[in-house]
């Protein structure tokens, strides 16, 4: 089905701002953020190009789409006989064929849909779209999705430790350390969630919930390694033990996330251990950027809001740096077959 054929675009001028925004996002590197949404596109009998977002559930090599409130919609009628259709997923456009299901075939599809999505009204048409085997997200598309979504997720998560760090500045370690560890768990879970959204399309068999939990645990370990020097007053130790402890804790801080995620990558990458130095290098660069930006701007006696704003701004740059390095490296690792 040609994507460049001439023809009018269905209701293009009458689309609401929300629909236009969703379509833009679904065609961008941020598409994994929208979960089960995708874009359908087909040529109507009159030659119009029909394009709109829909929610779907994947069932093997086909997509199931339910036409809710079908009486007020016409698009599904186009598929009462099998017809060509294109689907925009995070990996790009795929050409397939759509058809309305009936009888036992519909009931089986409804059962699948209900297990993975919302309930299906009894009279709602169900359209099955048969597609070729899904191409996993790779290359530049993977790197850009990982960069943008990872940056947003890490930035959102970093707000928690930025606020907690500002609020507990000067507090006793017994107060500050547990608070920062809890904030680190939030940050790690946010980052893991964003990464899992991308990995769902790059490595479909990777368990997303375990990835989120592992990333959160790795972040807690990193925060523990970062707060121990002050809490244990390592600077008061004899020089050799103090230097040894400092080196070990810094290595733990840098390698914690990659080490926590590595077991989940092993089934998919033959040399998954490389993810550990990759993430360590990424966080070394990210923390370097964070400190280079924030340290000259932080001063004693600043208003709390200013302190938090500086930390959040530095966190955004840190998030962008780490996501750029890890996204590029992941794309290269997968392209090389692991």
TORKELO-873182 format. One line per field, with one value per residue (C-alpha): residue number from 1; x, y, z. Coordinates in steps of 0.05 Angstrom, whole numbers. Each point is the difference from the previous one (the first is absolute). Example, Ala and Ser with C-alpha at 12.3 -4.5 7.8 and 13.67 -1.06 7.14 Angstrom:
# residues 2
num	1_2 $
east	246_27 $
north	-90_69 $
up	156_-13 $
***
This chain:
# residues 338
num	1_2_3_4_5_6_7_8_9_10_11_12_13_14_15_16_17_18_19_20_21_22_23_24_25_26_27_28_29_30_31_32_33_34_35_36_37_38_39_40_41_42_43_44_45_46_47_48_49_50_51_52_53_54_55_56_57_58_59_60_61_62_63_64_65_66_67_68_69_70_71_72_73_74_75_76_77_78_79_80_81_82_83_84_85_86_87_88_89_90_91_92_93_94_95_96_97_98_99_100_101_102_103_104_105_106_107_108_109_110_111_112_113_114_115_116_117_118_119_120_121_122_123_124_125_126_127_128_129_130_131_132_133_134_135_136_137_138_139_140_141_142_143_144_145_146_147_148_149_150_151_152_153_154_155_156_157_158_159_160_161_162_163_164_165_166_167_168_169_170_171_172_173_174_175_176_177_178_179_180_181_182_183_184_185_186_187_188_189_190_191_192_193_194_195_196_197_198_199_200_201_202_203_204_205_206_207_208_209_210_211_212_213_214_215_216_217_218_219_220_221_222_223_224_225_226_227_228_229_230_231_232_233_234_235_236_237_238_239_240_241_242_243_244_245_246_247_248_249_250_251_252_253_254_255_256_257_258_259_260_261_262_263_264_265_266_267_268_269_270_271_272_273_274_275_276_277_278_279_280_281_282_283_284_285_286_287_288_289_290_291_292_293_294_295_296_297_298_299_300_301_302_303_304_305_306_307_308_309_310_311_312_313_314_315_316_317_318_319_320_321_322_323_324_325_326_327_328_329_330_331_332_333_334_335_336_337_338 $
east	0_32_10_9_-61_-41_-67_-35_14_-61_-24_71_-26_-51_46_3_64_3_-5_53_47_-11_14_64_23_-16_44_58_53_-49_-50_16_-27_-70_-2_-54_-15_20_-19_-44_3_-38_-28_-76_-44_-4_76_5_60_-29_46_-15_26_-30_13_21_19_52_-18_59_11_-64_-30_-70_-37_-69_-46_-33_-65_-3_-66_34_61_9_72_-11_-52_57_26_-64_38_75_35_72_20_65_17_49_36_63_43_-33_-56_-22_-48_-53_-72_-59_-67_-59_-5_-64_-26_49_59_-25_-13_71_27_-43_27_72_-18_-32_62_45_-46_-66_-67_-33_-73_-43_-18_69_31_70_49_59_60_47_72_66_46_15_67_31_20_72_51_-13_-73_19_54_-46_-58_47_30_-65_-40_59_16_-72_-5_66_-16_-68_30_57_-48_-9_73_9_-56_19_73_-18_-48_49_62_35_-43_30_20_-54_-52_34_24_-67_-35_50_-4_-75_6_52_-50_-51_51_22_-72_-16_62_-14_-71_21_53_-48_-49_54_26_-71_11_74_1_-72_17_36_-42_-18_-20_64_39_-34_13_73_11_-31_43_62_-16_-8_68_30_-29_25_70_-5_-24_44_64_-33_-43_60_46_51_41_19_27_74_23_7_-67_-35_28_-17_-71_-9_23_-44_-62_9_6_-63_-36_18_-11_-63_-53_35_14_-73_-25_53_-34_-63_40_40_-53_-1_73_57_48_-48_55_19_-62_34_59_-47_-46_59_29_-67_-11_71_-13_-69_23_58_-48_-46_57_30_-67_-26_61_17_-73_-14_16_-15_-60_-36_-76_-24_-37_65_39_-52_-5_76_-1_-57_33_65_-41_-29_69_24_-60_12_74_-11_-58_40_60_-41_-49_56_36_-63_-15_72_-3_-65_23_62_-43_25 $
north	0_65_53_55_-9_63_10_40_-12_-19_57_29_70_-21_-40_24_24_-63_-47_38_-2_-75_-12_40_-38_-67_18_23_-31_9_-51_-53_48_-9_-74_-36_57_-4_34_-33_25_-24_24_6_-23_73_7_40_-15_-19_5_0_-27_-63_-44_-71_-66_-44_-72_-35_29_39_60_1_66_11_52_29_38_-30_32_68_-25_-22_-21_-72_-10_6_-66_-41_-31_-10_64_27_43_30_2_47_-33_25_-38_35_-14_-71_-20_-52_-18_14_-35_0_-65_-39_-59_-45_37_65_-33_-27_68_34_-49_20_74_-4_-33_56_60_29_-35_-6_20_-57_34_31_-20_-31_11_-46_27_-53_26_-29_-22_62_32_17_72_9_50_74_-9_-39_49_60_-32_-21_70_39_-47_-17_74_16_-59_13_75_-15_-49_46_51_-45_-2_73_21_-49_20_74_-15_-44_42_6_-55_-58_-61_-41_47_18_-68_-38_58_2_-76_4_57_-41_-58_48_27_-70_-24_60_-12_-74_12_46_-49_-58_36_2_-70_-27_16_-16_-64_-23_-61_41_3_73_-3_-35_52_56_-36_-13_72_25_-47_22_73_-13_-34_59_50_-43_1_75_16_-48_42_57_-44_-44_61_-35_64_-14_-69_-15_20_-69_-29_66_1_-73_8_62_-36_-61_42_41_-63_-27_65_0_-74_-12_13_-39_-58_-3_1_-47_-67_21_16_-65_-42_52_21_-50_48_37_15_58_36_9_42_36_23_16_45_32_16_25_49_17_13_41_44_6_21_48_36_-1_9_71_20_-28_46_-1_42_-9_-5_-72_11_24_-59_-49_36_-4_-74_-15_37_-38_-64_13_8_-62_-40_22_-18_-70_-15_22_-45_-61_7_4_-59_-43_12_-21_-62_-24_16_-42_-59_6 $
up	0_-21_53_-51_-43_-11_34_53_73_41_44_2_10_52_45_71_32_42_-59_-39_59_10_-74_4_61_-31_-60_44_44_59_-28_53_53_-28_15_-39_-48_-72_-66_-52_-72_-62_-66_0_-58_-23_2_64_46_68_59_75_66_32_60_-16_32_-33_-11_-32_-69_-1_35_29_-2_31_-30_62_-10_-69_-19_-4_-39_-71_-7_22_-55_-50_26_-5_-58_7_-21_-1_59_27_74_32_59_35_-50_-59_-50_-16_-56_15_-10_46_6_48_40_9_40_37_-28_30_67_2_-17_53_52_-19_1_69_29_-23_-6_22_-5_-69_-9_-24_-67_-14_-66_7_-57_-7_-38_-26_-5_-21_57_43_-10_67_14_-23_-23_2_17_62_20_-7_37_56_3_3_44_45_9_18_47_35_6_30_49_19_27_62_22_-19_46_55_-3_7_58_38_-11_68_31_39_-42_36_-33_-66_-22_4_-33_-58_-9_-5_-50_-39_-5_-30_-49_-21_-8_-45_-43_-4_-21_-57_-23_4_-46_-53_13_-11_-73_-4_41_6_43_53_64_10_73_19_-38_39_67_-18_-21_64_42_-38_13_75_1_-37_50_57_-29_-10_71_39_-2_37_45_21_4_-44_-2_73_-16_-10_-70_-32_24_-17_-70_-11_25_-43_-63_13_15_-63_-42_33_-14_-73_-13_42_-54_-55_47_23_-72_-28_19_-38_-63_1_-37_-56_-6_-5_34_44_51_-45_25_68_-25_-48_55_46_-53_-13_74_8_-57_26_71_-28_-37_61_46_-52_-6_72_44_-24_8_69_58_74_20_-66_0_-1_-65_-34_27_-26_-68_-9_18_-47_-57_12_3_-69_-30_37_-26_-71_4_29_-48_-60_18_19_-58_-52_33_4_-73_-18_44_-30_-71_10_24_71 $
***
